[in-house]
Amino acid sequence: MESEILRSELAGTWYSDNPEQLAREIDAYLERAKPEEMGKPMALILPHAGYRYSGMVAAHAVKLLQGKSYGRVIVLGPSHRVSMFDTVSIPDVSHIETPLGLIEIDRDFVAELWGNERFQSYPQAHGSEHSVQIELPFLQRVLGHFKLVPIVCGELGMAGAESIARTLRERIDADTLVVVSSDFTHYGRNFDYVPFTNNIPANLKSLDLGAFRLIEQKKLGDFLRYIDNTGATICGRSPIAVLLAMLPDSARVRLLKYETSGDLTGDWSHCVSYISAAVSGAWTKIDKVPAPVAEGGLSESDRRQLLAYARYLISKQLKRNGPDFELAPTPAMKQTMGAFVTLHKQGQLCGCIGEIFPRRALHAAIAEQALNAAFHDPRFPKLREDELNEVDIEISALTAPHSVPSYEDIEIGKHGIVLSKGMCSAVFLPQVAPEQGWGLSTTLSHLAMKAGLGPDDWKSGCQFQVFEAIVFGEKTG
């Protein structure tokens, strides 16, 4: 990495170029902000408009950092000018400069990230991109010294977001603060988004807080589907997706301040929404290379126990009476793996949900995905109490996905497949193609259509990742 300085272009437009005046402006916002106190945040969500519009909203979150210290701050913002698909960019510089001084880049950390092909360095993605740089003077004023990891995100599908999230989680610890930069709905004809024309303030708030509820619940898939279904113009959807994929189960997301430019200007024909939020908890590193479970790694007893545990949790959710079941996880069950839980009723699929990218212990993933498959698969009605005895449970324990150069490297029957193209992505478990009697081209056509693409779109411009699965069920053992 060359010893170069990236000088922010925002001074004098987005905020004052006078250091003393800028410091006074930030201090004034912080003085007026009165957020409810909490412990040391692990992450913040901040807006990225000019300070005269969003500075007060940002201050409600940044004020929580006063008196705290972090060795590293990762700032994730969207790219507004440069198209990047399923990749992110980090500037190849030693420092970023704002009117408040130089911020050192955490070069050792960045060098590790570049080992993942989704992390690149595109100079054109950083020079005039405000989403990351707008947050820096606030952080400088409150934290003083820290090392920075500035990441500009392209358009990320779920697979890309999860892969980037895992790479970060493998390397961060409790001394790291993650800051996500995002404005919320951009409303008006200039933004080509006018979903309603009456009662605009109330409808905007309902739309924005509907998205935030899914962030609060840490539901990555539901958040992305909400944006697709509503068309909500949340410019930071990709960095938010990375954060949601990173968050551990123990993390808690809290809304601090909501406001729109319309509240400030009175112009509701053209306005932008701003949210600040904080996440409580602490980052812990996860294993860099999840130990793949060999075919014998999960014993027959392990498999029976995990299947019984999944059935017990579903039964308990249905409020069925029965003996309590307490799982005693073995070392194999504690390995960090992805997992899918699949339900069949009289041979017909009636639920299948899981997580591809390994981020927690196998038994914990199974516990959550068993309930999701039974009650939260949007393709099927929720499982009823009278149906449980007719349902067979199948579990797929997954190794970590890795990229392949071409679809020709995919082995049907061995590999599960993650297909990504632009904002679209979809996944098939390894057993899908053999069960349907499909060859490779037919499998990829169906997978492309599942992703919302045309049946031949897999032939060019797609990225592929593969993984393997240990599949066991109540019928197969």
Sequence and secondary structure as in RCSB ss.txt:
>XXXX:A:sequence
MESEILRSELAGTWYSDNPEQLAREIDAYLERAKPEEMGKPMALILPHAGYRYSGMVAAHAVKLLQGKSYGRVIV
LGPSHRVSMFDTVSIPDVSHIETPLGLIEIDRDFVAELWGNERFQSYPQAHGSEHSVQIELPFLQRVLGHFKLVP
IVCGELGMAGAESIARTLRERIDADTLVVVSSDFTHYGRNFDYVPFTNNIPANLKSLDLGAFRLIEQKKLGDFLR
YIDNTGATICGRSPIAVLLAMLPDSARVRLLKYETSGDLTGDWSHCVSYISAAVSGAWTKIDKVPAPVAEGGLSE
SDRRQLLAYARYLISKQLKRNGPDFELAPTPAMKQTMGAFVTLHKQGQLCGCIGEIFPRRALHAAIAEQALNAAF
HDPRFPKLREDELNEVDIEISALTAPHSVPSYEDIEIGKHGIVLSKGMCSAVFLPQVAPEQGWGLSTTLSHLAMK
AGLGPDDWKSGCQFQVFEAIVFGEKTG
>XXXX:A:secstr
    EEE S BTTTB SSHHHHHHHHHHHHHH      S EEEEEE  S HHHHHHHHHHHHGGGTT   SEEEE
EEE SSS  BS EE    SEEEETTEEEEE HHHHHHHTTSTTEE  GGGTTT HHHHTTHHHHHHHH S EEEE
EEE B  HHHHHHHHHHHHTT  TTEEEEEE    EEEGGGTB S  SSHHHHHHHHHHHHHHHHHTT HHHHHH
HHHHH    TTHHHHHHHHHH  TT EEEEEEEEEHHHHH   SEEEEEEEEEEES      SS     TTTS H
HHHHHHHHHHHHHHHHHTT           TTTTSB EEEEEEEETTEEEEEEEESS  SBHHHHHHHHHHHHHH
  TTS    GGGGGGEEEEEEEE   EEESSGGG  TTT EEEEEETTEEEEE TTHHHHHT  HHHHHHHHHHH
TTS TTGGGSS EEEEE EEEEETTT 
